[in-house]
C-alpha cells in the first residue's frame, strides 16, 4: 500500500516563506490594479458627468461673469474652464485692483478659484464684500448721504487738475441708456462700470463692457467706443437672458438674485458709474452738472507718460 503514494517532501521553511510572499504580492498587485481602475473610472465618469453638454462653457459664462459683478473694484480675467475632481469642477480667475488709467496697467494679480460641487452648487468665494477697497466702499455709498456734492467739490478743488482719478459718479436721477450716452458725450468720459441699481450700504448690480465677451457679436456693425464707454447695457441684457431659474441659488452666493438682475436689466437705468480715466480737472466740470448728485474719489495717480 505504501508504494501507491509518493513520498512527501521534507518541509522547507524558506520555500514556504517565498511562496507566501509571492501570494501576498500577487494579491496586493491585483487589489492595487482594481483600485487604480476604479479610481480612473470614478474620475473619468465624474468628469464626464460634470462636463456633459455645455456645462463647462456655462460655468464660465455664469459664474465667471457673476464673480466680476461680485468684485467690481477689480479687473478680473477668467481662465480656461474647467478642472475637475471626482467631487467638483472649478475655474481659475486672476484679479487685480482697478486703478486710474496712467498709473499702470494691471497685469497678473492674485489667482483665485471658483468651484462648484457635483450638484452644481458654488463653494465659498473670495473677494466680494470683503475686498474692502476704496472703490468698493464708494460703490456701497451710492444712494447714501455720505460724501455730499459740496464737500467733494472742495476735495477736487484742492487736488492738482492733472491727476488721473478713479471715481464713482452718482446721478441725482437715474439715466436711461440714451441719456447716459448723451451724458458721456457731453463730458467726454468713459464708464468702466455702470451701477444699474441703487442699494445703499450694499453692493449694487454693476456691469462692465468686458464682463461677458460672448455677448459681443463683432461681426455686426456696432459703435464699440460708445458701447464700451456706456457700460454695455445690451450685453448685460443678453447675459441676464442666459440665466435660468436654477441659477438663482448660485447667484445668491455672489450677492445677486435672478429677480434683481431681471429688474435691473429690464429697467436699464444707470444710477452711477465708475470713471477710471478722467483727470481731476474734468471731474470738477462733471460735478457741476445738475444731473450729478456727487462724485466719490477712490484713487488718484500721476500719468507718468504725460509731460
C-alpha positions in Angstrom: 0.0 0.0 0.0 2.7 2.4 0.8 4.1 2.1 -2.7 1.0 3.7 -4.1 1.7 7.1 -2.6 4.6 9.4 -3.4 6.8 10.4 -0.6 6.1 13.7 0.9 9.0 16.2 0.6 10.6 17.5 3.6 9.2 20.8 5.0 11.2 23.7 3.6 10.7 26.9 5.6 12.5 29.1 3.0 10.4 27.8 0.1 7.2 28.3 2.2 8.1 31.8 3.0 8.8 32.6 -0.7 5.5 31.1 -1.7 3.6 33.1 0.9 5.5 36.2 -0.2 4.6 35.7 -3.8 1.0 35.1 -2.9 0.8 38.3 -0.9 2.5 40.3 -3.7 0.2 38.9 -6.3 -2.9 39.6 -4.2 -1.6 43.2 -3.5 -0.9 43.8 -7.2 -4.4 42.6 -8.1 -6.0 44.8 -5.4 -3.9 47.8 -6.4 -4.8 47.3 -10.1 -8.5 47.1 -9.3 -8.3 50.2 -7.1 -6.4 52.2 -9.8 -9.0 51.1 -12.4 -11.9 52.1 -10.0 -10.3 55.5 -9.3 -9.7 56.1 -13.0 -13.3 55.1 -13.8 -14.6 57.3 -11.0 -12.5 60.3 -12.1 -13.4 59.9 -15.8 -17.0 59.2 -15.0 -17.3 62.2 -12.7 -15.6 64.4 -15.2 -17.9 63.2 -18.0 -21.0 63.8 -15.8 -19.8 67.3 -14.7 -18.8 68.4 -18.2 -21.7 66.9 -20.1 -23.3 69.1 -22.7 -22.3 72.8 -22.3 -21.8 72.8 -18.5 -18.1 73.9 -18.8 -19.0 76.9 -21.1 -22.0 77.7 -19.0 -20.0 77.6 -15.7 -17.5 80.2 -17.2 -20.3 82.3 -18.6 -22.5 82.4 -15.5 -20.1 82.0 -12.5 -17.2 83.8 -14.2 -19.3 86.8 -15.0 -21.1 86.8 -11.7 -17.7 86.9 -10.0 -16.9 90.1 -11.9 -20.2 91.6 -10.8 -19.4 90.4 -7.2 -16.0 92.2 -7.4 -16.5 95.4 -9.3 -13.4 97.1 -7.7 -11.2 94.6 -9.5 -10.1 93.8 -13.0 -10.9 90.1 -13.4 -9.7 87.7 -16.1 -11.4 84.3 -16.3 -9.0 81.5 -17.2 -9.8 78.4 -19.2 -12.6 76.2 -17.8 -12.5 73.7 -16.2 -10.6 71.5 -13.9 -12.5 68.5 -12.4 -12.1 66.3 -9.4 -14.4 63.3 -8.5 -16.5 65.8 -6.4 -16.1 69.2 -8.0 -15.4 71.4 -11.1 -13.5 74.6 -10.9 -12.1 77.5 -12.9 -9.3 79.9 -12.1 -9.6 83.7 -12.2 -6.9 86.4 -12.0 -7.9 89.6 -10.1 -6.1 92.9 -9.7 -7.5 96.1 -8.1 -8.8 98.7 -10.5 -6.6 101.7 -10.6 -6.6 105.0 -12.5 -5.5 104.7 -16.1 -2.0 106.1 -16.5 -0.8 104.7 -13.1 -0.2 101.3 -14.5 -2.0 98.6 -16.5 -2.9 95.8 -14.2 -1.3 92.5 -15.1 -1.2 89.2 -13.3 -2.8 89.9 -9.9 -3.7 87.2 -7.5 -5.2 83.9 -8.6 -8.5 82.7 -7.1 -10.5 79.6 -7.7 -14.3 79.3 -8.1 -15.6 75.8 -7.7 -19.0 74.0 -7.8 -19.8 70.6 -6.4 -21.4 67.6 -8.1 -24.8 69.2 -7.6 -23.7 72.4 -9.3 -23.6 74.5 -6.1 -20.8 77.1 -5.8 -18.4 77.0 -2.9 -17.0 79.8 -0.7 -16.0 82.8 -2.7 -13.0 85.2 -2.4 -13.1 89.0 -2.6 -16.7 90.4 -2.9 -17.8 92.4 0.1 -14.6 91.5 2.0 -12.4 93.2 -0.7 -12.6 96.5 1.3 -11.1 98.8 -1.4 -11.9 102.5 -1.5 -13.7 101.8 -4.8 -15.9 99.1 -3.3 -16.7 101.5 -0.4 -17.6 104.3 -2.8 -19.9 101.9 -4.6 -21.5 100.8 -1.3 -22.1 104.5 -0.6 -24.2 105.1 -3.7 -27.7 106.2 -2.6 -26.5 107.4 0.8 -25.8 110.9 2.1 -22.1 110.2 2.5 -19.6 112.4 0.6 -22.1 115.2 -0.4 -21.6 117.2 -3.5 -20.3 120.4 -1.9 -17.7 118.6 0.2 -16.5 116.6 -2.8 -16.2 119.8 -4.9 -13.8 121.1 -2.2 -11.8 117.9 -2.3 -11.5 118.1 -6.1 -10.5 121.8 -5.9 -7.6 121.2 -3.7 -6.1 118.5 -5.9 -3.9 119.1 -8.9 -6.1 119.1 -12.0 -3.7 116.9 -14.0 -4.1 113.9 -11.7 -5.7 110.8 -13.2 -8.6 109.7 -11.0 -10.6 106.6 -10.2 -14.1 107.9 -9.2 -17.7 106.9 -8.8 -20.1 109.4 -10.4 -23.6 109.2 -8.9 -26.6 110.7 -10.7 -29.2 112.8 -9.0 -31.9 110.9 -11.0 -31.1 107.6 -12.8 -30.5 108.0 -16.5 -31.8 105.9 -19.4 -29.4 104.4 -21.9 -29.8 107.2 -24.3 -29.4 109.9 -21.6 -26.4 108.0 -20.3 -24.8 108.1 -23.7 -25.6 111.8 -24.1 -24.0 112.5 -20.7 -20.8 110.6 -21.7 -20.6 112.6 -25.0 -21.1 115.9 -23.2 -18.3 115.3 -20.8 -16.1 113.0 -22.9 -16.0 110.4 -20.1 -15.9 106.7 -20.1 -17.9 104.4 -17.8 -15.8 101.4 -16.9 -18.7 100.0 -14.7 -22.3 101.1 -14.5 -24.5 100.6 -11.5 -28.0 99.6 -12.7 -29.4 99.6 -9.2 -29.4 101.8 -6.1 -28.8 99.7 -3.0 -27.5 102.0 -0.1 -25.0 100.3 2.2 -24.7 97.2 0.0 -23.2 96.3 -3.4 -25.5 97.2 -6.2 -25.7 95.4 -9.5 -22.9 96.7 -11.8 -21.9 95.9 -15.3 -18.8 96.5 -17.3 -18.3 96.2 -21.1 -15.7 93.4 -20.6 -17.8 91.3 -18.3 -19.1 88.8 -20.8 -17.2 88.8 -24.1 -19.5 86.2 -25.7 -22.3 88.8 -25.8 -20.3 90.9 -28.3 -21.0 90.0 -31.9 -18.1 91.7 -33.6 -19.5 90.6 -37.0 -22.2 93.3 -36.7 -21.6 96.9 -37.2 -21.6 98.5 -33.7 -20.1 101.6 -32.2 -17.7 99.8 -29.9 -16.4 103.0 -28.3 -20.0 104.1 -27.4 -20.8 100.6 -26.1 -17.7 100.3 -24.0 -17.9 103.8 -22.5 -21.6 103.4 -21.8 -21.4 100.2 -19.8 -22.8 97.8 -22.4 -26.4 97.5 -21.4 -27.1 95.3 -24.5 -24.5 92.8 -23.3 -25.9 92.9 -19.7 -29.4 92.1 -21.0 -28.1 89.3 -23.2 -26.3 87.8 -20.2 -29.4 88.0 -18.0 -31.3 86.3 -20.8 -28.9 83.4 -20.5 -29.8 82.8 -16.8 -32.3 80.1 -15.7 -34.4 79.6 -12.5 -31.9 77.0 -11.2 -29.1 79.6 -11.3 -30.7 81.6 -8.6 -29.1 79.6 -5.7 -25.6 80.2 -7.1 -26.3 83.8 -7.9 -27.2 84.5 -4.3 -23.7 83.3 -3.3 -22.4 86.3 -5.3 -24.8 88.6 -3.5 -27.1 88.7 -6.6 -30.5 87.3 -7.3 -32.3 86.4 -10.6 -35.2 88.7 -9.7 -33.0 91.7 -9.0 -30.9 91.1 -12.2 -34.0 90.9 -14.4 -35.5 94.1 -12.9 -32.2 95.9 -13.4 -31.8 94.7 -17.0 -35.3 95.5 -17.9 -35.2 98.9 -16.3 -31.8 99.8 -17.9 -31.4 102.8 -15.6 -27.9 104.0 -14.7 -27.7 105.2 -11.1 -23.9 105.7 -11.1 -20.7 104.8 -13.0 -17.1 104.1 -12.4 -14.7 106.5 -14.2 -11.1 105.2 -14.5 -9.6 107.6 -16.9 -10.7 111.2 -16.2 -8.4 113.8 -14.8 -9.4 115.7 -11.6 -9.8 118.8 -13.8 -12.5 117.1 -15.8 -14.3 115.8 -12.7 -14.5 119.4 -11.5 -16.7 120.1 -14.5 -18.6 116.8 -14.2 -19.6 117.5 -10.6 -21.1 120.9 -11.6 -23.6 119.1 -13.9 -27.0 119.3 -12.3 -27.6 115.6 -13.3 -24.8 114.6 -11.0 -25.6 114.0 -7.3 -21.9 113.7 -6.2 -18.5 112.3 -7.2 -16.7 110.0 -4.9 -12.9 109.6 -5.3 -11.4 106.2 -4.9 -7.8 106.8 -6.1 -5.6 109.4 -7.9 -2.3 109.0 -9.7 0.1 110.9 -11.9 0.1 109.9 -15.5 3.8 109.0 -15.9 3.5 109.1 -19.7 2.3 112.7 -20.0 4.7 115.6 -20.0 
